[in-house]
Amino acid sequence: MPRVPQSIVQRALGDDFHRLHPQLQRQYGLTSGDKLACIGRGVMESVWRGRFHVVPFLRLGANRSVMFPETGDDVPFTIENYAYVDSFGRETLTWTRTFEFSLPRRFDETLIYSQGRRCAVVYAGTHQHLAVDLRLSVDPDGAFRLRTHAQRLYEWRIPIPFPLLFSGVADVRESFDESKGRFDVAVDIANPVWGRIFGYKGWFTLEWRPCPPHAIPPDVRPVREEWRE
């Protein structure tokens, strides 16, 4: 029998994966072998950005579906998780978020596990031009915690280490609210010099649906895949 792949988050967390709330284990246990899609819909009660000096950076990022300058309250929200094997044979998970402003905005990421770096790595944007090492953990209440670490820019042929001094450091917390039957998420991206850059806070519920590889929407896959981790 073919080996059932282990999810990226489970590989990164190891035994701590089983400390996650069961609903989070199901969500982050998704693999290409499941042939399922996990679609979340809800509301971001607050979407914010930092002061005026971060706006040009956010506008530039919006061109590649990496953050954006819009802000608002009670913004309809969708997150799409599809698991597939990319063109380099890596187990991959999409984090495709859509924020329904008057002009809908996307925040696209694809997640892999790097054996060489011994951690989960997320590629940000439509062209996987930014690779970010992740530090994953589990809070005492079973919430999923993600913090970004080293970053590398792959816009050209040579990978360029991206100093954290000039980048945003993300702190993400996702939990499951038993009383309301929904997931709560809070994202805060900040810089030690510029201060807070971008973030959002809200909730969503999940829908599971059958999804063989050929049914994965093409627009959730990156335009360009980067083989360097």
C-alpha positions in Angstrom: 0.0 0.0 0.0 1.2 3.5 -0.7 2.5 5.5 2.3 0.0 8.0 3.7 1.6 11.4 3.8 1.9 13.1 7.1 0.6 16.7 7.2 3.1 19.6 7.1 2.0 21.0 10.5 2.1 17.5 12.1 5.7 17.1 10.9 6.7 20.5 12.2 5.0 20.1 15.6 5.8 16.4 16.2 4.2 15.0 19.3 2.8 18.4 20.2 0.4 18.1 17.3 -1.8 15.9 19.5 -2.1 18.8 22.0 -4.0 20.9 19.5 -7.8 21.1 19.8 -9.3 18.2 17.8 -10.9 20.6 15.3 -7.5 22.2 14.7 -5.9 18.7 14.4 -8.4 17.9 11.7 -7.9 21.2 9.9 -4.1 21.1 10.0 -3.9 17.3 9.5 -5.1 17.8 5.9 -2.8 16.1 3.3 -2.9 15.5 -0.4 -3.8 11.9 0.3 -7.1 12.9 1.8 -8.4 14.4 -1.5 -10.5 16.9 0.5 -10.8 20.7 0.5 -11.2 22.7 3.7 -13.0 26.0 3.1 -13.6 28.5 5.9 -16.1 31.4 5.7 -16.6 34.0 8.3 -16.0 37.7 9.2 -12.9 39.6 10.1 -14.2 41.9 12.8 -11.2 44.2 12.4 -8.7 44.6 9.5 -6.0 47.2 10.3 -2.7 48.6 9.1 0.1 50.7 10.6 0.8 54.3 10.1 1.2 56.2 6.8 4.8 55.1 6.2 3.8 51.4 5.8 1.2 52.1 3.1 3.6 52.1 0.1 4.9 48.7 1.3 1.4 47.3 1.6 0.4 48.6 -1.9 3.4 46.9 -3.4 2.5 43.7 -1.6 -1.0 43.8 -2.9 0.3 43.4 -6.4 1.5 39.9 -5.5 -1.3 39.1 -3.0 0.8 39.7 0.1 -1.1 42.0 2.4 -2.8 45.2 1.3 -3.6 48.7 2.5 -7.3 48.5 3.0 -8.8 48.5 6.5 -12.3 47.9 7.9 -14.6 46.3 10.3 -16.8 43.2 9.8 -15.2 42.3 6.5 -16.5 39.0 4.9 -13.7 36.5 4.8 -12.8 33.2 3.1 -9.9 30.9 3.6 -9.2 28.0 1.2 -7.0 25.1 2.3 -6.1 22.6 -0.5 -3.4 20.0 -0.1 -1.4 18.8 -3.2 2.0 17.7 -4.3 3.8 20.5 -6.1 6.0 20.2 -9.2 9.0 19.4 -7.1 7.3 16.6 -5.3 6.7 18.5 -2.0 3.6 18.1 0.1 2.0 21.6 -0.1 -0.9 23.3 1.7 -2.6 26.5 0.4 -3.6 29.3 2.7 -5.6 31.4 0.3 -7.4 34.2 2.1 -9.9 36.5 0.5 -11.2 39.7 2.1 -14.4 41.1 0.6 -13.7 44.8 0.4 -15.3 46.8 -2.4 -12.2 45.6 -4.2 -11.6 42.1 -3.0 -8.1 41.5 -1.7 -6.2 38.2 -1.5 -3.4 37.1 0.9 -1.9 34.0 -0.7 0.6 31.6 1.0 1.7 28.1 0.3 3.2 25.9 3.0 5.7 23.1 2.8 8.0 21.3 5.2 11.8 21.7 4.6 13.8 18.7 5.6 17.0 20.7 5.2 15.8 23.6 7.4 13.9 21.2 9.8 10.9 23.5 9.9 7.8 24.5 8.1 8.4 27.1 5.4 5.7 29.4 3.9 6.0 31.0 0.5 4.2 34.3 0.4 2.5 35.7 -2.7 1.5 34.6 -6.1 5.1 34.0 -7.3 6.6 32.4 -4.1 9.1 35.3 -4.1 9.4 35.3 -0.3 10.2 32.2 1.8 9.7 32.5 5.5 10.7 29.9 8.2 8.0 29.2 10.7 8.1 28.4 14.4 4.9 26.5 15.3 3.7 25.7 18.8 0.6 24.8 20.8 -0.8 27.0 23.6 -1.9 25.5 26.8 -5.6 25.7 25.7 -4.9 23.8 22.5 -4.7 26.9 20.2 -2.4 26.8 17.2 0.5 29.4 17.3 2.7 30.5 14.5 5.6 33.0 14.5 7.7 33.9 11.6 11.5 33.7 11.6 14.2 33.9 9.0 13.2 35.2 5.5 14.7 34.9 2.0 13.8 36.8 -1.1 13.7 34.9 -4.4 12.8 37.6 -6.8 16.0 37.0 -8.8 18.2 34.0 -9.4 20.2 34.4 -6.2 18.5 34.0 -2.8 18.8 37.1 -0.7 18.5 36.9 3.1 15.9 39.4 4.1 16.9 41.2 7.3 14.2 41.1 9.9 15.0 44.7 10.6 13.4 45.6 7.2 10.6 43.0 7.3 7.5 42.2 9.2 7.4 39.5 11.9 4.1 37.7 12.2 2.4 36.4 15.3 -0.7 34.2 14.5 -3.0 32.5 16.9 -5.9 30.3 16.0 -8.3 28.6 18.4 -11.6 26.8 18.4 -14.5 28.2 20.3 -16.6 25.3 21.6 -19.5 27.5 22.7 -19.9 29.1 19.2 -18.7 26.2 17.1 -16.2 28.3 15.2 -12.5 29.2 14.8 -11.1 32.4 16.1 -8.0 33.9 14.5 -5.8 36.9 15.2 -2.9 38.0 13.1 -0.4 40.7 14.0 2.5 41.7 11.8 5.0 44.2 13.2 8.5 45.5 12.7 10.9 46.4 15.5 11.5 49.9 14.0 8.4 50.7 12.0 5.9 49.3 14.6 2.7 47.5 13.7 2.3 46.9 9.9 -0.8 44.8 9.2 -3.2 42.4 10.9 -6.7 41.2 11.3 -8.9 39.5 13.9 -12.2 37.6 13.5 -13.7 34.2 13.1 -14.8 31.5 10.5 -16.5 28.1 10.2 -15.2 25.3 8.1 -16.8 23.2 5.3 -15.2 20.0 4.1 -15.8 18.8 0.5 -14.4 16.1 -1.7 -11.6 17.4 -3.9 -9.4 15.2 -6.1 -6.2 16.8 -7.5 -7.8 17.8 -10.8 -10.5 19.7 -9.0 -8.2 22.1 -7.1 -8.8 25.6 -8.6 -5.9 26.8 -10.6 -5.9 30.2 -9.1 -5.0 29.0 -5.6 -1.7 27.6 -6.9 1.2 30.0 -7.3 2.0 31.4 -10.7 5.6 30.4 -10.2 6.9 27.7 -7.9 10.2 28.2 -6.2 12.4 25.1 -5.6 14.7 26.7 -3.1 13.5 26.5 0.5 
